[in-house]
Amino acid sequence: MITARDDRRRTFETVPPGVEAVSWWGRAWVSALEAVARDGARLTRGLTYAAEGHVDAVTVTPGRIVAYVRGSRPRPYRTELSLPAFADAEWSELLEAVAGDPTALAALLEREVPESLAESVLPGAGELVPHCSCPDVARPPCKHAAALCYRAARLLDADPFVLLLLRGRGERELLEELTRRNAAHAAREQPGEAPHFPGVPARAALARA
């Protein structure tokens, strides 16, 4: 049985091919870091590091995404991007909004970030904070943090539940909660009829995941 704690940690040994984000939410993720960058050269070098495969396995937990990034020295650097996780009240409001909006729910099950949630879940100004064990910390982000950011964007392209995990909740617990809330919405709107989960049933979504 997978517990909530198990569901809130994912490690990706490989990342989808390519370096540049292709989804609009992946590009928004990158822009959040680029907006606070003080040195464009570090971003360019980070993009090169990402393309050359310097970023090792990526681990995602609520509030942070971590990887070891290999630089010019033999020992890789521990690199991290932190993003504030939502409080329970924020999650309740967000889940209620998704459960009551079939379009948003269907988009999420198709592994897309619903546009109605973009402002809520994507990093805002100053929210995405880089950390690295390298000595180049005077003008963040360093090239290692930039490389991790570009690789993480490709993970988000393929699976926006990675972004939601960063905000604090795992995929299985989200789907279970959305199923419950959607059923409650359906029961209120159609009394006497069996509630249903629009789009892809949660069980099928979990099996696919």
C-alpha positions as CSV (number, residue, x, y, z in Angstrom):
1,M,0.0,0.0,0.0
2,I,1.4,3.4,-1.0
3,T,1.1,5.9,1.8
4,A,0.8,9.7,1.5
5,R,4.4,9.9,2.6
6,D,5.6,7.5,-0.1
7,D,3.5,9.4,-2.7
8,R,5.3,12.7,-1.8
9,R,8.7,11.6,-3.1
10,R,9.6,10.9,-6.7
11,T,13.0,10.2,-8.2
12,F,13.7,10.5,-11.9
13,E,16.8,8.6,-13.1
14,T,16.2,9.9,-16.6
15,V,14.6,13.1,-17.9
16,P,12.7,13.4,-21.2
17,P,15.0,14.2,-24.1
18,G,15.6,17.8,-25.1
19,V,16.6,20.8,-23.1
20,E,14.2,23.7,-23.9
21,A,10.8,23.5,-22.3
22,V,8.0,22.9,-24.9
23,S,4.8,23.4,-22.8
24,W,3.7,26.8,-21.8
25,W,3.9,25.9,-18.1
26,G,7.4,24.5,-18.6
27,R,8.5,27.8,-20.1
28,A,6.8,29.7,-17.3
29,W,8.8,27.6,-14.8
30,V,12.1,28.5,-16.6
31,S,11.0,32.2,-16.8
32,A,10.5,32.3,-13.0
33,L,14.2,31.6,-12.5
34,E,15.5,33.7,-15.5
35,A,13.5,36.7,-14.1
36,V,15.7,36.8,-11.0
37,A,19.0,35.9,-12.7
38,R,21.8,38.5,-12.3
39,D,24.1,37.0,-15.0
40,G,22.8,35.8,-18.3
41,A,26.2,34.0,-18.9
42,R,25.4,31.6,-16.1
43,L,22.1,30.8,-17.6
44,T,23.7,30.1,-20.9
45,R,26.3,27.9,-19.3
46,G,23.6,26.1,-17.4
47,L,21.7,25.4,-20.6
48,T,24.9,23.8,-22.0
49,Y,25.4,21.7,-18.8
50,A,21.8,20.5,-19.2
51,A,22.3,19.6,-22.8
52,E,25.6,17.8,-22.1
53,G,24.0,15.6,-19.4
54,H,25.6,17.1,-16.3
55,V,22.5,16.7,-14.2
56,D,22.2,13.3,-12.5
57,A,19.0,11.8,-11.0
58,V,16.4,14.4,-10.0
59,T,14.4,13.9,-6.7
60,V,11.2,15.9,-6.1
61,T,9.6,16.3,-2.7
62,P,7.2,19.0,-1.3
63,G,9.0,22.3,-1.5
64,R,12.2,21.3,-3.3
65,I,13.7,19.6,-6.3
66,V,17.2,18.2,-5.8
67,A,20.0,16.8,-8.0
68,Y,23.7,16.4,-8.1
69,V,25.2,18.4,-11.0
70,R,28.6,17.7,-12.3
71,G,30.8,20.7,-13.0
72,S,34.5,21.2,-13.7
73,R,35.6,19.4,-10.5
74,P,35.5,15.7,-9.9
75,R,33.0,15.8,-7.1
76,P,29.4,16.9,-8.2
77,Y,27.6,19.7,-6.5
78,R,24.3,19.2,-4.6
79,T,21.9,21.6,-6.3
80,E,18.4,22.5,-5.2
81,L,15.5,24.6,-6.3
82,S,13.0,25.4,-3.6
83,L,9.3,26.5,-4.1
84,P,6.9,27.1,-1.2
85,A,4.4,24.3,-0.6
86,F,0.8,25.1,-0.1
87,A,-0.9,25.1,3.3
88,D,-3.8,22.7,3.8
89,A,-6.3,25.6,3.4
90,E,-4.8,26.6,0.1
91,W,-5.0,23.0,-1.1
92,S,-8.6,22.7,-0.1
93,E,-9.5,25.8,-2.1
94,L,-7.6,24.6,-5.1
95,L,-9.0,21.1,-5.1
96,E,-12.5,22.4,-4.7
97,A,-12.1,24.6,-7.7
98,V,-10.8,21.8,-9.8
99,A,-13.4,19.3,-8.7
100,G,-16.1,21.7,-9.6
101,D,-14.7,22.5,-13.1
102,P,-14.9,19.6,-15.5
103,T,-12.6,21.4,-18.0
104,A,-9.9,21.9,-15.5
105,L,-10.3,18.3,-14.2
106,A,-10.1,16.8,-17.7
107,A,-7.0,18.9,-18.5
108,L,-5.2,17.7,-15.4
109,L,-6.0,14.1,-16.1
110,E,-4.5,14.6,-19.6
111,R,-1.4,15.8,-17.8
112,E,-1.8,19.4,-18.7
113,V,-1.8,22.4,-16.3
114,P,-5.3,23.9,-16.5
115,E,-5.1,27.5,-17.4
116,S,-7.5,28.3,-14.5
117,L,-4.8,27.1,-12.1
118,A,-1.8,28.7,-13.8
119,E,-1.6,31.7,-11.5
120,S,-2.0,29.5,-8.4
121,V,0.5,26.7,-9.0
122,L,3.2,28.2,-11.2
123,P,6.1,30.0,-9.4
124,G,5.4,33.6,-8.7
125,A,8.0,36.4,-8.5
126,G,10.8,35.4,-6.2
127,E,9.2,32.1,-5.3
128,L,11.7,29.8,-7.1
129,V,14.9,30.0,-5.0
130,P,18.2,28.3,-6.1
131,H,20.7,26.7,-3.8
132,C,24.0,25.0,-4.6
133,S,27.0,23.6,-2.8
134,C,29.4,25.2,-5.3
135,P,31.5,28.3,-4.4
136,D,29.8,30.4,-7.1
137,V,27.0,31.8,-4.9
138,A,27.6,35.6,-5.2
139,R,25.1,36.1,-8.1
140,P,22.5,33.3,-8.2
141,P,21.5,31.3,-9.9
142,C,24.8,29.5,-10.6
143,K,25.2,27.5,-13.7
144,H,24.5,24.3,-11.8
145,A,21.1,25.6,-10.5
146,A,20.3,26.8,-14.0
147,A,21.0,23.4,-15.5
148,L,18.7,21.8,-12.9
149,C,16.0,24.3,-13.7
150,Y,16.2,23.5,-17.5
151,R,16.1,19.8,-16.8
152,A,13.2,20.1,-14.3
153,A,11.2,22.0,-17.0
154,R,11.3,18.9,-19.2
155,L,9.9,16.8,-16.3
156,L,7.1,19.4,-15.9
157,D,6.5,19.2,-19.7
158,A,5.7,15.5,-19.4
159,D,4.0,15.5,-16.1
160,P,2.5,18.5,-14.3
161,F,1.9,16.4,-11.2
162,V,5.6,17.0,-10.6
163,L,4.7,20.7,-10.1
164,L,1.8,19.8,-7.8
165,L,4.2,17.6,-5.8
166,L,6.5,20.6,-5.4
167,R,3.5,22.4,-4.0
168,G,3.0,19.7,-1.5
169,R,0.7,16.8,-2.7
170,G,1.4,13.5,-4.5
171,E,-0.4,12.3,-7.5
172,R,-2.3,9.5,-5.9
173,E,-3.6,11.4,-3.0
174,L,-4.6,14.3,-5.3
175,L,-6.6,11.9,-7.6
176,E,-8.3,10.3,-4.6
177,E,-9.3,13.6,-3.1
178,L,-10.5,14.9,-6.5
179,T,-12.6,11.8,-7.0
180,R,-14.2,12.4,-3.6
181,R,-14.9,16.0,-4.1
182,N,-16.1,15.5,-7.7
183,A,-18.6,12.9,-6.5
184,A,-19.8,15.3,-3.9
185,H,-20.3,18.0,-6.5
186,A,-22.1,15.6,-8.8
187,A,-24.4,14.4,-6.0
188,R,-25.4,18.0,-5.2
189,E,-26.1,18.9,-8.8
190,Q,-27.9,15.6,-9.7
191,P,-29.7,14.3,-6.7
192,G,-30.8,10.7,-7.0
193,E,-28.3,9.9,-9.8
194,A,-25.1,8.0,-9.4
195,P,-22.2,10.5,-9.4
196,H,-19.5,10.0,-11.9
197,F,-15.9,11.3,-12.5
198,P,-15.8,13.1,-15.8
199,G,-13.1,12.4,-18.3
200,V,-10.7,9.6,-17.3
201,P,-11.8,7.6,-14.1
202,A,-9.3,8.0,-11.3
203,R,-8.6,4.2,-11.2
204,A,-7.6,4.3,-14.9
205,A,-5.5,7.4,-14.3
206,L,-3.7,5.7,-11.4
207,A,-3.1,2.6,-13.5
208,R,-1.7,4.7,-16.3
209,A,0.6,6.5,-13.9
